[in-house]
Amino acid sequence: MSNTVASAEGRGYNRGLILGFTMAESLLLVVFCLLLVTAAIISKERQRAAEAELRAAGAEQQVSAETKKIGNLDKQIAELKLLLAAAARDQSEEEWRELVLAKKAVDELALQVSGKNPEETVRKVTEQLQDFRELQRADAAQERLELEHAKATAEITQLRSELEAASQKLASMIKSSKPHEWPPIITLSEANNNYFRSGSAELTVTFAAKLNSTIADQIASNLRAYGADLVEIIGHTDEQPISRAGSNMDKNVIDVLSSHKDVTTLEPADNAGLGLARAISVANVLKSNKVLSGITVLPLSAAQLILPGDTLTSGEAGDVETRRRIEIRIRRRDAAPQ
């Protein structure tokens, strides 16, 4: 008889074991794993922030180099403008000189025709021929000047094109070097009238309506603004113990998450389970909202471990409304490991 009783007691005890661990030990192991995952995520985000700072520093160096190049281009344009002004001035003086010489030649020819000395006439015509040759040489010089003027104009046009391209590149680099912005965290605490039923994951009517309207719209806006595609719902509790002997979370949580059972069927036995149950309740409401169609929503639990402001608790008993909260965070989905 005693052996039968001992055997029955052993079987009853073994029903509370999971892989050799008690239910409390199993839950502690789950919380520890969640903390490890959270630490890995924080480390990865810090690494991304460091990489963004390095990219910003590189962009600033490129901006400095492009600014120096633009300064050099401006200096070259100013020098070419001076050359063009000088060339235009020289061209005007040359044209005036040609007009003076032409008038002089006409006047002298008129005198020669009226003169009676043939030798003097020949001498003056010879001088006029020499003046004509000088004019020809002046014309050749003017052609060279015009070629130089055209070349200088082409160089200015090219420099202006380079300056415009450099300005556009500089503007693009300045825009791309903007400091990294993190998506805002949406916090819904009981202190702000976002209530669950006491000790339960059931939403009040007011809270559910708020999730389906302003909160869903805010999440959708943040997803578009930051190019994100994943929403994390994190349930937090205070440190008041839950007076329930057993939990059915392992049995019902998958059915509730897939909407085959109502969230009121969940009976957590500790704060870790309560935080997860409440996160699932919020996640189910958001997943059914059309503005978040196609978005992955992940329910998570931080239990009573994390205080508002992202610091770990050192032990704070009692009824604290600000600690009983839901945090909604968005991010991009990590690439699948190869």
CYANA upper distance limits for C-alpha pairs under 8 A (distance plus 0.5 A):
  1 MET  CA      5 VAL  CA      6.91
  2 SER  CA      6 ALA  CA      6.64
  3 ASN  CA      7 SER  CA      6.56
  4 THR  CA      8 ALA  CA      6.70
  5 VAL  CA      9 GLU  CA      6.65
  6 ALA  CA     10 GLY  CA      6.59
  7 SER  CA     11 ARG  CA      6.73
  8 ALA  CA     12 GLY  CA      6.72
  9 GLU  CA     13 TYR  CA      6.67
 10 GLY  CA     14 ASN  CA      6.60
 11 ARG  CA     15 ARG  CA      6.89
 12 GLY  CA     16 GLY  CA      7.81
 13 TYR  CA     17 LEU  CA      7.74
 16 GLY  CA     22 THR  CA      6.54
 16 GLY  CA     23 MET  CA      6.79
 17 LEU  CA     21 PHE  CA      5.66
 17 LEU  CA     22 THR  CA      5.18
 17 LEU  CA     23 MET  CA      6.85
 18 ILE  CA     22 THR  CA      6.80
 18 ILE  CA     23 MET  CA      7.45
 18 ILE  CA     26 SER  CA      7.59
 21 PHE  CA     25 GLU  CA      6.28
 21 PHE  CA     26 SER  CA      6.46
 22 THR  CA     26 SER  CA      6.61
 23 MET  CA     27 LEU  CA      6.72
 24 ALA  CA     28 LEU  CA      6.67
 25 GLU  CA     29 LEU  CA      6.65
 26 SER  CA     30 VAL  CA      6.80
 27 LEU  CA     31 VAL  CA      6.75
 27 LEU  CA    272 ALA  CA      8.29
 28 LEU  CA     32 PHE  CA      6.64
 29 LEU  CA     33 CYS  CA      6.73
 30 VAL  CA     34 LEU  CA      6.73
 31 VAL  CA     35 LEU  CA      6.75
 31 VAL  CA    272 ALA  CA      7.95
 31 VAL  CA    302 ALA  CA      8.38
 32 PHE  CA     36 LEU  CA      6.83
 33 CYS  CA     37 VAL  CA      6.76
 34 LEU  CA     38 THR  CA      6.61
 34 LEU  CA    302 ALA  CA      8.48
 35 LEU  CA     39 ALA  CA      6.60
 36 LEU  CA     40 ALA  CA      6.72
 37 VAL  CA     41 ILE  CA      6.75
 38 THR  CA     42 ILE  CA      6.72
 39 ALA  CA     43 SER  CA      6.65
 40 ALA  CA     44 LYS  CA      6.68
 41 ILE  CA     45 GLU  CA      6.69
 42 ILE  CA     46 ARG  CA      6.69
 43 SER  CA     47 GLN  CA      6.78
 44 LYS  CA     48 ARG  CA      6.79
 45 GLU  CA     49 ALA  CA      6.70
 46 ARG  CA     50 ALA  CA      6.75
 47 GLN  CA     51 GLU  CA      6.74
 48 ARG  CA     52 ALA  CA      6.64
 49 ALA  CA     53 GLU  CA      6.77
 49 ALA  CA    180 HIS  CA      7.96
 50 ALA  CA     54 LEU  CA      6.83
 51 GLU  CA     55 ARG  CA      6.74
 52 ALA  CA     56 ALA  CA      6.65
 52 ALA  CA    179 PRO  CA      8.19
 52 ALA  CA    180 HIS  CA      7.24
 53 GLU  CA     57 ALA  CA      6.69
 53 GLU  CA    179 PRO  CA      8.13
 54 LEU  CA     58 GLY  CA      6.75
 55 ARG  CA     59 ALA  CA      6.64
 55 ARG  CA    177 SER  CA      7.94
 56 ALA  CA     60 GLU  CA      6.72
 56 ALA  CA    177 SER  CA      5.53
 56 ALA  CA    178 LYS  CA      7.81
 56 ALA  CA    179 PRO  CA      7.62
 57 ALA  CA     61 GLN  CA      6.95
 58 GLY  CA     62 GLN  CA      6.86
 59 ALA  CA     63 VAL  CA      6.58
 59 ALA  CA    173 MET  CA      6.90
 59 ALA  CA    174 ILE  CA      8.02
 59 ALA  CA    177 SER  CA      6.38
 60 GLU  CA     64 SER  CA      6.73
 60 GLU  CA    174 ILE  CA      8.37
 60 GLU  CA    177 SER  CA      7.89
 61 GLN  CA     65 ALA  CA      6.84
 62 GLN  CA     66 GLU  CA      6.64
 62 GLN  CA    173 MET  CA      8.36
 63 VAL  CA     67 THR  CA      6.57
 63 VAL  CA    170 LEU  CA      6.56
 63 VAL  CA    173 MET  CA      7.24
 63 VAL  CA    174 ILE  CA      7.61
 64 SER  CA     68 LYS  CA      6.80
 65 ALA  CA     69 LYS  CA      6.78
 66 GLU  CA     70 ILE  CA      6.68
 66 GLU  CA    166 ALA  CA      7.26
 66 GLU  CA    170 LEU  CA      7.01
 67 THR  CA     71 GLY  CA      6.80
 67 THR  CA    170 LEU  CA      8.16
 68 LYS  CA     72 ASN  CA      6.90
 69 LYS  CA     73 LEU  CA      6.79
 70 ILE  CA     74 ASP  CA      6.68
 70 ILE  CA    163 LEU  CA      6.76
 70 ILE  CA    166 ALA  CA      7.43
 70 ILE  CA    167 SER  CA      8.19
 71 GLY  CA     75 LYS  CA      6.82
 72 ASN  CA     76 GLN  CA      6.81
 73 LEU  CA     77 ILE  CA      6.71
 73 LEU  CA    159 LEU  CA      7.13
 73 LEU  CA    163 LEU  CA      7.16
 74 ASP  CA     78 ALA  CA      6.78
 75 LYS  CA     79 GLU  CA      6.85
 76 GLN  CA     80 LEU  CA      6.73
 77 ILE  CA     81 LYS  CA      6.68
 77 ILE  CA    156 ILE  CA      6.72
 77 ILE  CA    159 LEU  CA      7.59
 78 ALA  CA     82 LEU  CA      6.93
 79 GLU  CA     83 LEU  CA      6.91
 80 LEU  CA     84 LEU  CA      6.68
 80 LEU  CA    152 ALA  CA      7.07
 80 LEU  CA    156 ILE  CA      7.46
 81 LYS  CA     85 ALA  CA      6.72
 82 LEU  CA     86 ALA  CA      6.73
 83 LEU  CA     87 ALA  CA      6.58
 83 LEU  CA    152 ALA  CA      8.46
 84 LEU  CA     88 ALA  CA      6.60
 84 LEU  CA    149 HIS  CA      6.99
 84 LEU  CA    152 ALA  CA      7.72
 85 ALA  CA     89 ARG  CA      6.70
 86 ALA  CA     90 ASP  CA      6.66
 87 ALA  CA     91 GLN  CA      6.60
 87 ALA  CA    145 LEU  CA      7.50
 87 ALA  CA    149 HIS  CA      7.40
 88 ALA  CA     92 SER  CA      6.83
 89 ARG  CA     93 GLU  CA      6.89
 90 ASP  CA     94 GLU  CA      6.66
 91 GLN  CA     95 GLU  CA      6.82
 91 GLN  CA    142 GLN  CA      7.51
 91 GLN  CA    145 LEU  CA      8.25
 92 SER  CA     96 TRP  CA      6.81
 93 GLU  CA     97 ARG  CA      6.70
 94 GLU  CA     98 GLU  CA      6.81
 94 GLU  CA    138 ALA  CA      8.24
 94 GLU  CA    142 GLN  CA      8.31
 95 GLU  CA     99 LEU  CA      6.88
 96 TRP  CA    100 VAL  CA      6.85
 97 ARG  CA    101 LEU  CA      6.73
 98 GLU  CA    102 ALA  CA      6.55
 98 GLU  CA    135 LEU  CA      7.54
 99 LEU  CA    103 LYS  CA      6.73
100 VAL  CA    104 LYS  CA      6.71
101 LEU  CA    105 ALA  CA      6.61
101 LEU  CA    131 ASP  CA      8.37
102 ALA  CA    106 VAL  CA      6.76
103 LYS  CA    107 ASP  CA      6.71
104 LYS  CA    108 GLU  CA      6.65
105 ALA  CA    109 LEU  CA      6.58
105 ALA  CA    128 GLN  CA      7.10
106 VAL  CA    110 ALA  CA      6.73
107 ASP  CA    111 LEU  CA      6.97
108 GLU  CA    112 GLN  CA      6.67
108 GLU  CA    124 LYS  CA      8.25
109 LEU  CA    113 VAL  CA      6.69
109 LEU  CA    125 VAL  CA      8.33
110 ALA  CA    114 SER  CA      7.00
111 LEU  CA    115 GLY  CA      6.67
112 GLN  CA    120 GLU  CA      8.46
112 GLN  CA    121 THR  CA      6.01
112 GLN  CA    124 LYS  CA      7.86
113 VAL  CA    121 THR  CA      8.36
115 GLY  CA    121 THR  CA      7.85
117 ASN  CA    121 THR  CA      6.86
118 PRO  CA    122 VAL  CA      6.73
119 GLU  CA    123 ARG  CA      6.70
120 GLU  CA    124 LYS  CA      6.69
121 THR  CA    125 VAL  CA      6.67
122 VAL  CA    126 THR  CA      6.61
123 ARG  CA    127 GLU  CA      6.84
124 LYS  CA    128 GLN  CA      6.71
125 VAL  CA    129 LEU  CA      6.70
126 THR  CA    130 GLN  CA      6.86
127 GLU  CA    131 ASP  CA      6.77
128 GLN  CA    132 PHE  CA      6.60
129 LEU  CA    133 ARG  CA      6.76
130 GLN  CA    134 GLU  CA      6.81
131 ASP  CA    135 LEU  CA      6.75
132 PHE  CA    136 GLN  CA      6.78
133 ARG  CA    137 ARG  CA      6.79
134 GLU  CA    138 ALA  CA      6.63
135 LEU  CA    139 ASP  CA      6.64
136 GLN  CA    140 ALA  CA      6.84
137 ARG  CA    141 ALA  CA      6.76
138 ALA  CA    142 GLN  CA      6.60
139 ASP  CA    143 GLU  CA      6.75
140 ALA  CA    144 ARG  CA      6.90
141 ALA  CA    145 LEU  CA      6.69
142 GLN  CA    146 GLU  CA      6.65
143 GLU  CA    147 LEU  CA      6.71
144 ARG  CA    148 GLU  CA      6.70
145 LEU  CA    149 HIS  CA      6.56
146 GLU  CA    150 ALA  CA      6.66
147 LEU  CA    151 LYS  CA      6.61
148 GLU  CA    152 ALA  CA      6.55
149 HIS  CA    153 THR  CA      6.66
150 ALA  CA    154 ALA  CA      6.71
151 LYS  CA    155 GLU  CA      6.75
152 ALA  CA    156 ILE  CA      6.72
153 THR  CA    157 THR  CA      6.76
154 ALA  CA    158 GLN  CA      6.71
155 GLU  CA    159 LEU  CA      6.55
156 ILE  CA    160 ARG  CA      6.55
157 THR  CA    161 SER  CA      6.81
158 GLN  CA    162 GLU  CA      6.74
159 LEU  CA    163 LEU  CA      6.48
160 ARG  CA    164 GLU  CA      6.63
161 SER  CA    165 ALA  CA      6.70
162 GLU  CA    166 ALA  CA      6.52
163 LEU  CA    167 SER  CA      6.57
164 GLU  CA    168 GLN  CA      6.72
165 ALA  CA    169 LYS  CA      6.68
166 ALA  CA    170 LEU  CA      6.50
167 SER  CA    171 ALA  CA      6.62
168 GLN  CA    172 SER  CA      6.69
169 LYS  CA    173 MET  CA      6.62
170 LEU  CA    174 ILE  CA      6.62
171 ALA  CA    175 LYS  CA      6.68
172 SER  CA    176 SER  CA      6.65
173 MET  CA    177 SER  CA      6.55
174 ILE  CA    178 LYS  CA      7.44
183 PRO  CA    222 ASN  CA      7.41
183 PRO  CA    226 TYR  CA      7.20
183 PRO  CA    329 ARG  CA      8.10
183 PRO  CA    330 ILE  CA      7.18
183 PRO  CA    331 ARG  CA      8.08
184 PRO  CA    222 ASN  CA      8.40
184 PRO  CA    329 ARG  CA      7.81
185 ILE  CA    327 GLU  CA      7.23
185 ILE  CA    328 ILE  CA      6.34
185 ILE  CA    329 ARG  CA      5.66
185 ILE  CA    330 ILE  CA      8.20
186 ILE  CA    327 GLU  CA      6.21
186 ILE  CA    328 ILE  CA      5.48
186 ILE  CA    329 ARG  CA      7.17
187 THR  CA    325 ARG  CA      7.37
187 THR  CA    326 ILE  CA      6.38
187 THR  CA    327 GLU  CA      5.08
187 THR  CA    328 ILE  CA      6.91
188 LEU  CA    192 ASN  CA      7.41
188 LEU  CA    194 ASN  CA      6.57
188 LEU  CA    325 ARG  CA      5.95
188 LEU  CA    326 ILE  CA      5.54
188 LEU  CA    327 GLU  CA      6.79
189 SER  CA    193 ASN  CA      7.51
189 SER  CA    194 ASN  CA      6.12
189 SER  CA    195 TYR  CA      8.13
189 SER  CA    321 GLU  CA      7.44
189 SER  CA    322 THR  CA      6.13
189 SER  CA    323 ARG  CA      7.61
189 SER  CA    324 ARG  CA      6.37
189 SER  CA    325 ARG  CA      4.41
189 SER  CA    326 ILE  CA      6.70
190 GLU  CA    194 ASN  CA      5.14
190 GLU  CA    195 TYR  CA      5.73
190 GLU  CA    321 GLU  CA      5.80
190 GLU  CA    322 THR  CA      6.75
190 GLU  CA    324 ARG  CA      6.55
190 GLU  CA    325 ARG  CA      6.65
191 ALA  CA    321 GLU  CA      5.69
191 ALA  CA    322 THR  CA      5.79
193 ASN  CA    207 PHE  CA      8.24
194 ASN  CA    204 THR  CA      8.47
194 ASN  CA    206 THR  CA      8.27
194 ASN  CA    207 PHE  CA      5.82
194 ASN  CA    325 ARG  CA      8.44
195 TYR  CA    203 LEU  CA      7.07
195 TYR  CA    204 THR  CA      6.51
195 TYR  CA    207 PHE  CA      6.86
196 PHE  CA    200 SER  CA      7.00
196 PHE  CA    201 ALA  CA      6.47
196 PHE  CA    202 GLU  CA      5.99
196 PHE  CA    203 LEU  CA      5.12
196 PHE  CA    204 THR  CA      6.18
196 PHE  CA    207 PHE  CA      8.46
196 PHE  CA    278 ARG  CA      8.38
197 ARG  CA    201 ALA  CA      7.09
197 ARG  CA    202 GLU  CA      5.99
197 ARG  CA    203 LEU  CA      6.91
197 ARG  CA    204 THR  CA      7.21
199 GLY  CA    242 ILE  CA      7.89
199 GLY  CA    274 LEU  CA      8.00
200 SER  CA    264 THR  CA      7.72
200 SER  CA    267 GLU  CA      8.09
200 SER  CA    274 LEU  CA      7.62
200 SER  CA    278 ARG  CA      8.11
201 ALA  CA    263 VAL  CA      7.02
201 ALA  CA    264 THR  CA      7.14
201 ALA  CA    266 LEU  CA      8.11
201 ALA  CA    274 LEU  CA      7.42
201 ALA  CA    277 ALA  CA      6.04
201 ALA  CA    278 ARG  CA      4.96
201 ALA  CA    281 SER  CA      6.75
202 GLU  CA    263 VAL  CA      6.94
202 GLU  CA    264 THR  CA      6.40
202 GLU  CA    278 ARG  CA      7.91
202 GLU  CA    281 SER  CA      7.46
203 LEU  CA    207 PHE  CA      6.68
203 LEU  CA    208 ALA  CA      6.49
203 LEU  CA    281 SER  CA      7.79
203 LEU  CA    282 VAL  CA      8.46
204 THR  CA    208 ALA  CA      6.74
205 VAL  CA    209 ALA  CA      6.70
206 THR  CA    210 LYS  CA      6.75
207 PHE  CA    211 LEU  CA      6.79
208 ALA  CA    212 ASN  CA      6.84
208 ALA  CA    285 VAL  CA      7.81
209 ALA  CA    213 SER  CA      6.84
210 LYS  CA    214 THR  CA      6.38
210 LYS  CA    215 ILE  CA      6.70
211 LEU  CA    215 ILE  CA      5.36
211 LEU  CA    216 ALA  CA      6.30
211 LEU  CA    282 VAL  CA      8.23
211 LEU  CA    285 VAL  CA      7.69
211 LEU  CA    286 LEU  CA      7.44
212 ASN  CA    216 ALA  CA      6.10
212 ASN  CA    285 VAL  CA      7.50
212 ASN  CA    286 LEU  CA      7.26
212 ASN  CA    289 ASN  CA      7.00
213 SER  CA    217 ASP  CA      6.72
214 THR  CA    218 GLN  CA      6.58
215 ILE  CA    219 ILE  CA      6.71
216 ALA  CA    220 ALA  CA      6.71
216 ALA  CA    286 LEU  CA      7.10
216 ALA  CA    289 ASN  CA      7.80
216 ALA  CA    291 VAL  CA      7.48
216 ALA  CA    292 LEU  CA      7.66
217 ASP  CA    221 SER  CA      6.67
217 ASP  CA    291 VAL  CA      7.45
218 GLN  CA    222 ASN  CA      6.76
219 ILE  CA    223 LEU  CA      6.67
219 ILE  CA    330 ILE  CA      8.45
220 ALA  CA    224 ARG  CA      6.90
220 ALA  CA    291 VAL  CA      6.96
220 ALA  CA    292 LEU  CA      6.73
221 SER  CA    225 ALA  CA      6.68
222 ASN  CA    226 TYR  CA      6.57
222 ASN  CA    228 ALA  CA      8.36
222 ASN  CA    330 ILE  CA      8.31
223 LEU  CA    227 GLY  CA      6.17
223 LEU  CA    228 ALA  CA      5.28
223 LEU  CA    229 ASP  CA      6.89
223 LEU  CA    330 ILE  CA      7.47
224 ARG  CA    228 ALA  CA      7.29
227 GLY  CA    332 ARG  CA      7.67
228 ALA  CA    330 ILE  CA      6.96
228 ALA  CA    331 ARG  CA      5.55
228 ALA  CA    332 ARG  CA      4.95
228 ALA  CA    333 ARG  CA      7.98
229 ASP  CA    295 ILE  CA      6.27
229 ASP  CA    296 THR  CA      7.29
229 ASP  CA    330 ILE  CA      7.92
229 ASP  CA    331 ARG  CA      7.02
229 ASP  CA    332 ARG  CA      5.87
229 ASP  CA    333 ARG  CA      6.88
230 LEU  CA    295 ILE  CA      6.49
230 LEU  CA    296 THR  CA      5.46
230 LEU  CA    297 VAL  CA      6.63
230 LEU  CA    298 LEU  CA      8.23
230 LEU  CA    330 ILE  CA      6.16
230 LEU  CA    331 ARG  CA      5.99
230 LEU  CA    332 ARG  CA      6.39
230 LEU  CA    333 ARG  CA      6.54
231 VAL  CA    295 ILE  CA      7.82
231 VAL  CA    296 THR  CA      6.65
231 VAL  CA    297 VAL  CA      5.24
231 VAL  CA    298 LEU  CA      6.69
231 VAL  CA    328 ILE  CA      7.37
231 VAL  CA    329 ARG  CA      6.31
231 VAL  CA    330 ILE  CA      5.04
231 VAL  CA    331 ARG  CA      7.18
232 GLU  CA    297 VAL  CA      6.37
232 GLU  CA    298 LEU  CA      5.32
232 GLU  CA    299 PRO  CA      6.57
232 GLU  CA    300 LEU  CA      7.57
232 GLU  CA    327 GLU  CA      8.48
232 GLU  CA    328 ILE  CA      6.22
232 GLU  CA    329 ARG  CA      5.64
232 GLU  CA    330 ILE  CA      6.63
233 ILE  CA    279 ALA  CA      6.06
233 ILE  CA    280 ILE  CA      8.36
233 ILE  CA    282 VAL  CA      7.88
233 ILE  CA    283 ALA  CA      7.04
233 ILE  CA    297 VAL  CA      7.63
233 ILE  CA    298 LEU  CA      6.45
233 ILE  CA    299 PRO  CA      5.21
233 ILE  CA    300 LEU  CA      6.37
233 ILE  CA    326 ILE  CA      7.31
233 ILE  CA    327 GLU  CA      6.40
233 ILE  CA    328 ILE  CA      5.37
233 ILE  CA    329 ARG  CA      7.23
234 ILE  CA    275 GLY  CA      7.99
234 ILE  CA    276 LEU  CA      8.02
234 ILE  CA    279 ALA  CA      6.25
234 ILE  CA    299 PRO  CA      6.56
234 ILE  CA    300 LEU  CA      5.14
234 ILE  CA    301 SER  CA      5.75
234 ILE  CA    302 ALA  CA      7.00
234 ILE  CA    326 ILE  CA      6.19
234 ILE  CA    327 GLU  CA      5.62
234 ILE  CA    328 ILE  CA      6.98
235 GLY  CA    274 LEU  CA      8.38
235 GLY  CA    275 GLY  CA      4.70
235 GLY  CA    276 LEU  CA      6.27
235 GLY  CA    277 ALA  CA      8.38
235 GLY  CA    278 ARG  CA      6.51
235 GLY  CA    279 ALA  CA      5.40
235 GLY  CA    299 PRO  CA      8.25
235 GLY  CA    300 LEU  CA      6.77
235 GLY  CA    301 SER  CA      5.24
235 GLY  CA    302 ALA  CA      6.48
235 GLY  CA    303 ALA  CA      7.29
235 GLY  CA    324 ARG  CA      8.46
235 GLY  CA    325 ARG  CA      6.87
235 GLY  CA    326 ILE  CA      5.40
235 GLY  CA    327 GLU  CA      7.20
236 HIS  CA    275 GLY  CA      5.77
236 HIS  CA    301 SER  CA      6.97
236 HIS  CA    302 ALA  CA      5.88
236 HIS  CA    303 ALA  CA      5.62
236 HIS  CA    304 GLN  CA      6.46
236 HIS  CA    305 LEU  CA      8.45
236 HIS  CA    306 ILE  CA      7.93
236 HIS  CA    323 ARG  CA      6.98
236 HIS  CA    324 ARG  CA      5.97
236 HIS  CA    325 ARG  CA      5.77
236 HIS  CA    326 ILE  CA      6.64
236 HIS  CA    327 GLU  CA      8.36
237 THR  CA    271 ASN  CA      6.77
237 THR  CA    274 LEU  CA      8.04
237 THR  CA    275 GLY  CA      6.54
237 THR  CA    302 ALA  CA      8.30
237 THR  CA    303 ALA  CA      5.96
237 THR  CA    304 GLN  CA      5.33
237 THR  CA    323 ARG  CA      6.22
237 THR  CA    324 ARG  CA      4.85
237 THR  CA    325 ARG  CA      7.14
238 ASP  CA    271 ASN  CA      8.33
238 ASP  CA    303 ALA  CA      8.29
238 ASP  CA    304 GLN  CA      5.65
238 ASP  CA    317 ALA  CA      8.03
238 ASP  CA    318 GLY  CA      7.93
238 ASP  CA    319 ASP  CA      7.36
238 ASP  CA    320 VAL  CA      6.59
238 ASP  CA    321 GLU  CA      8.18
238 ASP  CA    323 ARG  CA      5.74
238 ASP  CA    324 ARG  CA      6.11
239 GLU  CA    271 ASN  CA      8.00
239 GLU  CA    304 GLN  CA      6.00
239 GLU  CA    315 GLY  CA      8.27
239 GLU  CA    316 GLU  CA      7.11
239 GLU  CA    317 ALA  CA      5.83
239 GLU  CA    318 GLY  CA      7.11
239 GLU  CA    319 ASP  CA      8.35
240 GLN  CA    317 ALA  CA      6.74
240 GLN  CA    318 GLY  CA      6.37
240 GLN  CA    319 ASP  CA      7.25
241 PRO  CA    270 ASP  CA      7.29
241 PRO  CA    271 ASN  CA      7.61
242 ILE  CA    269 ALA  CA      6.63
242 ILE  CA    270 ASP  CA      6.01
242 ILE  CA    271 ASN  CA      7.40
243 SER  CA    269 ALA  CA      7.73
244 ARG  CA    268 PRO  CA      8.12
244 ARG  CA    269 ALA  CA      5.70
244 ARG  CA    270 ASP  CA      8.40
245 ALA  CA    269 ALA  CA      6.95
246 GLY  CA    267 GLU  CA      8.37
246 GLY  CA    268 PRO  CA      7.99
246 GLY  CA    269 ALA  CA      6.07
247 SER  CA    266 LEU  CA      8.47
247 SER  CA    267 GLU  CA      5.85
247 SER  CA    268 PRO  CA      5.34
247 SER  CA    269 ALA  CA      5.36
248 ASN  CA    252 ASN  CA      6.67
248 ASN  CA    266 LEU  CA      6.82
248 ASN  CA    267 GLU  CA      6.05
248 ASN  CA    268 PRO  CA      7.13
249 MET  CA    253 VAL  CA      5.70
249 MET  CA    266 LEU  CA      6.37
249 MET  CA    267 GLU  CA      6.81
249 MET  CA    268 PRO  CA      6.49
249 MET  CA    273 GLY  CA      7.55
250 ASP  CA    254 ILE  CA      8.45
252 ASN  CA    256 VAL  CA      6.69
252 ASN  CA    261 LYS  CA      8.14
252 ASN  CA    265 THR  CA      7.84
252 ASN  CA    266 LEU  CA      6.94
253 VAL  CA    257 LEU  CA      6.57
253 VAL  CA    266 LEU  CA      7.48
253 VAL  CA    277 ALA  CA      8.27
254 ILE  CA    258 SER  CA      6.71
255 ASP  CA    259 SER  CA      6.63
255 ASP  CA    260 HIS  CA      5.48
255 ASP  CA    261 LYS  CA      5.98
256 VAL  CA    260 HIS  CA      6.22
256 VAL  CA    261 LYS  CA      5.15
256 VAL  CA    262 ASP  CA      6.30
256 VAL  CA    263 VAL  CA      6.23
256 VAL  CA    265 THR  CA      8.50
256 VAL  CA    266 LEU  CA      8.39
256 VAL  CA    280 ILE  CA      8.31
257 LEU  CA    280 ILE  CA      6.73
257 LEU  CA    284 ASN  CA      7.29
259 SER  CA    284 ASN  CA      7.87
261 LYS  CA    265 THR  CA      7.53
263 VAL  CA    277 ALA  CA      7.95
263 VAL  CA    280 ILE  CA      8.41
263 VAL  CA    281 SER  CA      6.72
266 LEU  CA    277 ALA  CA      7.40
268 PRO  CA    273 GLY  CA      5.40
268 PRO  CA    274 LEU  CA      5.90
268 PRO  CA    277 ALA  CA      7.99
269 ALA  CA    273 GLY  CA      7.11
269 ALA  CA    274 LEU  CA      8.03
270 ASP  CA    274 LEU  CA      6.79
271 ASN  CA    275 GLY  CA      6.46
271 ASN  CA    303 ALA  CA      5.60
271 ASN  CA    304 GLN  CA      6.87
272 ALA  CA    276 LEU  CA      6.86
272 ALA  CA    301 SER  CA      6.62
272 ALA  CA    302 ALA  CA      7.16
272 ALA  CA    303 ALA  CA      4.57
272 ALA  CA    304 GLN  CA      7.66
273 GLY  CA    277 ALA  CA      6.55
273 GLY  CA    301 SER  CA      7.98
273 GLY  CA    303 ALA  CA      7.86
274 LEU  CA    278 ARG  CA      6.68
274 LEU  CA    303 ALA  CA      7.85
275 GLY  CA    279 ALA  CA      6.69
275 GLY  CA    300 LEU  CA      8.14
275 GLY  CA    301 SER  CA      5.41
275 GLY  CA    302 ALA  CA      7.13
275 GLY  CA    303 ALA  CA      5.78
276 LEU  CA    280 ILE  CA      6.65
276 LEU  CA    299 PRO  CA      7.15
276 LEU  CA    300 LEU  CA      6.11
276 LEU  CA    301 SER  CA      4.99
276 LEU  CA    302 ALA  CA      8.39
276 LEU  CA    303 ALA  CA      8.20
277 ALA  CA    281 SER  CA      6.76
278 ARG  CA    282 VAL  CA      6.87
278 ARG  CA    326 ILE  CA      8.48
279 ALA  CA    283 ALA  CA      6.53
279 ALA  CA    299 PRO  CA      5.49
279 ALA  CA    300 LEU  CA      6.68
279 ALA  CA    301 SER  CA      7.41
279 ALA  CA    326 ILE  CA      7.49
280 ILE  CA    284 ASN  CA      6.56
280 ILE  CA    299 PRO  CA      5.79
280 ILE  CA    300 LEU  CA      8.35
281 SER  CA    285 VAL  CA      7.16
282 VAL  CA    286 LEU  CA      6.89
283 ALA  CA    287 LYS  CA      6.50
283 ALA  CA    297 VAL  CA      6.64
283 ALA  CA    298 LEU  CA      7.53
283 ALA  CA    299 PRO  CA      6.65
284 ASN  CA    288 SER  CA      6.91
285 VAL  CA    289 ASN  CA      7.26
286 LEU  CA    292 LEU  CA      7.47
286 LEU  CA    297 VAL  CA      8.30
287 LYS  CA    292 LEU  CA      7.05
287 LYS  CA    293 SER  CA      7.48
287 LYS  CA    295 ILE  CA      8.12
287 LYS  CA    296 THR  CA      8.42
287 LYS  CA    297 VAL  CA      7.20
288 SER  CA    292 LEU  CA      8.30
288 SER  CA    293 SER  CA      8.07
289 ASN  CA    293 SER  CA      7.21
302 ALA  CA    306 ILE  CA      7.10
304 GLN  CA    313 THR  CA      8.26
304 GLN  CA    323 ARG  CA      8.38
305 LEU  CA    312 LEU  CA      6.25
305 LEU  CA    313 THR  CA      6.07
306 ILE  CA    310 ASP  CA      6.49
306 ILE  CA    311 THR  CA      6.10
306 ILE  CA    312 LEU  CA      5.10
306 ILE  CA    313 THR  CA      6.23
307 LEU  CA    311 THR  CA      5.81
307 LEU  CA    312 LEU  CA      6.40
307 LEU  CA    313 THR  CA      6.34
307 LEU  CA    323 ARG  CA      6.88
308 PRO  CA    322 THR  CA      7.84
308 PRO  CA    323 ARG  CA      6.96
320 VAL  CA    324 ARG  CA      7.45
321 GLU  CA    325 ARG  CA      8.26
